[in-house]
Amino acid sequence: MHDILYLGSESPARQQLLRFARIPFRAISHSSDEQLDEKPEDFAEYVQKIAQHKMSSLNLPTRQEVGKDYLFAVTADSLIRNPKSNRIFGKPANRDDAKLMLCLEREGSIQVMTGVCLEKFVYENNAWHSDVKRHWTSSAMIEFYVDPESLEQYLTLLPLALRCAGAGVIEDHGLSYLKSVSGSYTAAIGLPLYELRTNLRDLGFVGLVSYR
């Protein structure tokens, strides 16, 4: 019987990546507001802590729903940083905020960082307990240029942009504004698949498609 990866995210992009990778999953919710009271000076640490906060606030399924005494869960968070100004971009507050972010991103290459928390839980004493943890960050430098004339069309064709860090969508129609990527493309989308697959295999996840 194959294992199921419980994804603590409503992100369509992350769910699509797992489908592409043929990793069996189910999306579950979390109660995190995706904010920290204090921002660590280190960008990678900041992103990682948000992913960890999501993991700590997961609404895990019941033992009966899982059908096993263990489960695998993953959470992730992605943010964008302008290396020149060191400004960090999260999700835009509204359409005007999205336009401002996209304009600022034309200044040069930007860094996309994704923090990931993968944990195996075991069921003991009528509750789920984290047993094994794998936490990491993956990043990419990208050049993403939505020209002023295309802003309205971009946001109209890609309403998902209002739910993405920096309003950047680098798949679907958004690919036509992506000039270059240096680093992990799937991390830039929201979930680094190579590292995820490697860690799932190391933790004994059953159900990965073998390409050997």
C-alpha positions in Angstrom: 0.0 0.0 0.0 1.5 3.3 -1.1 2.1 6.1 1.3 0.4 9.5 1.0 2.3 12.8 1.4 0.1 15.3 3.3 0.8 18.7 1.7 0.1 21.7 4.0 -0.6 24.1 1.2 -3.5 25.3 -1.0 -1.0 26.5 -3.6 -2.1 25.2 -7.1 1.5 25.4 -8.2 2.8 23.1 -5.5 0.0 20.6 -6.0 0.8 20.6 -9.8 4.5 20.0 -9.1 3.6 16.9 -7.0 1.4 15.6 -9.8 4.2 16.1 -12.3 6.5 14.2 -10.0 3.8 11.5 -9.5 4.1 11.7 -5.7 0.8 10.6 -4.1 -0.5 13.5 -2.0 -3.4 15.1 -0.3 -3.7 18.8 0.5 -4.5 19.7 4.1 -4.9 23.1 5.8 -2.8 24.9 8.4 -3.6 27.8 10.7 -0.4 29.8 10.2 -0.7 33.5 9.2 2.6 33.1 7.4 4.1 36.0 9.4 6.8 36.2 12.0 6.9 38.7 14.9 10.6 39.3 14.2 12.4 39.0 10.9 15.7 37.1 11.3 18.6 38.9 9.6 19.3 35.8 7.5 16.9 35.5 4.5 17.1 31.7 4.4 16.5 31.4 8.1 13.4 33.7 7.8 11.9 31.6 5.0 12.6 28.4 6.9 11.0 29.6 10.1 7.8 30.4 8.3 7.7 26.9 6.8 8.3 25.5 10.3 5.4 27.6 11.7 3.1 26.1 9.0 4.2 22.6 10.0 3.5 23.3 13.7 0.0 24.5 12.8 -1.0 21.7 10.4 -4.5 20.2 10.7 -3.4 16.6 10.5 -5.9 13.9 9.6 -7.1 11.4 12.1 -5.5 8.0 12.6 -8.7 6.4 11.0 -8.4 8.6 7.9 -4.7 7.7 7.5 -5.2 4.0 8.1 -1.6 3.7 9.4 0.4 4.5 12.5 2.6 6.9 10.6 2.3 9.7 8.0 4.5 12.0 6.0 3.7 15.8 5.9 5.4 18.6 4.0 5.1 22.4 4.3 6.8 25.1 2.3 7.1 28.8 2.0 8.6 31.0 -0.8 9.7 34.6 -0.7 11.5 36.9 -3.1 14.4 39.2 -2.2 15.9 42.0 -4.2 19.7 41.6 -3.7 20.4 45.3 -4.3 17.9 46.7 -1.8 17.6 43.6 0.4 13.9 44.1 0.3 11.8 41.0 0.8 8.6 40.5 -1.1 5.7 38.3 0.2 2.2 38.0 -1.3 0.8 41.3 -2.6 -1.9 42.9 -0.6 -3.9 43.8 -3.7 -3.6 44.5 -7.4 -1.9 47.8 -7.0 0.7 46.3 -4.6 1.3 43.5 -7.2 2.0 46.1 -9.9 4.5 47.9 -7.6 6.3 44.6 -6.9 6.5 43.6 -10.5 7.9 47.1 -11.4 10.6 46.8 -8.7 11.5 43.3 -10.0 12.5 44.8 -13.3 15.6 46.3 -11.7 17.6 43.2 -12.1 18.0 39.6 -11.0 16.0 38.6 -7.9 16.4 35.7 -5.5 13.6 33.3 -4.9 14.0 31.2 -1.8 11.8 28.3 -0.7 12.0 26.8 2.7 10.7 23.2 3.1 9.8 21.1 6.2 9.3 17.4 5.6 8.4 15.4 8.7 7.4 11.8 9.5 4.8 11.5 12.3 4.1 8.4 14.3 0.8 7.8 16.2 1.4 7.2 20.0 -0.8 7.8 23.0 -3.7 8.9 20.9 -1.8 11.7 19.1 0.6 12.3 16.3 4.2 13.0 17.2 6.9 14.2 14.9 9.5 11.4 14.6 11.9 12.4 11.9 12.5 15.9 10.4 14.2 17.1 7.3 14.3 20.9 6.9 16.1 22.7 4.1 16.0 25.7 1.8 16.5 25.9 -2.0 16.8 29.0 -4.1 17.2 30.4 -7.6 18.2 33.7 -9.1 15.8 34.7 -11.8 15.3 37.6 -14.3 11.6 38.3 -14.5 10.4 41.3 -16.5 6.8 42.2 -17.0 6.9 45.3 -19.2 4.6 48.2 -18.3 2.4 47.6 -21.3 1.7 44.0 -20.2 1.0 44.5 -16.5 -2.8 44.6 -16.9 -2.9 41.6 -19.2 -0.5 39.6 -17.0 -2.6 40.1 -13.8 -5.8 39.4 -15.7 -4.5 36.2 -17.3 -2.8 35.1 -14.1 -5.0 35.9 -11.1 -2.8 33.4 -9.2 -0.2 36.2 -9.1 -2.1 37.9 -6.2 -1.4 34.8 -4.1 2.3 34.4 -5.0 5.4 36.0 -3.5 6.3 39.1 -5.4 3.3 38.5 -7.7 5.6 36.4 -9.8 4.2 33.4 -11.7 6.9 31.6 -13.7 4.7 28.9 -15.3 1.8 29.0 -17.7 1.5 32.4 -19.3 4.1 33.8 -16.9 6.9 31.8 -18.7 6.8 34.5 -21.5 8.2 37.0 -19.0 10.9 34.8 -17.6 14.3 35.7 -19.1 16.6 33.4 -17.1 16.8 31.0 -14.2 20.0 30.1 -12.3 19.4 27.5 -9.6 16.4 25.3 -8.8 13.5 26.0 -11.1 11.0 24.0 -9.0 12.1 25.8 -5.9 11.4 29.1 -7.7 7.9 27.7 -8.4 7.4 26.8 -4.8 8.6 23.2 -4.0 12.1 21.8 -4.9 11.2 18.4 -6.2 14.7 16.9 -6.5 15.4 17.4 -2.8 11.9 16.4 -1.8 12.1 13.1 -3.7 15.6 12.4 -2.3 14.5 13.0 1.3 11.3 11.0 0.9 13.3 8.1 -0.4 15.7 8.3 2.5 12.8 8.4 5.0 11.3 5.2 3.5 8.3 6.7 1.7 6.5 4.0 -0.3 5.1 4.9 -3.6 7.7 6.9 -5.5 7.9 6.2 -9.2 11.3 4.8 -10.1 13.0 6.0 -13.2 15.9 3.5 -13.1 
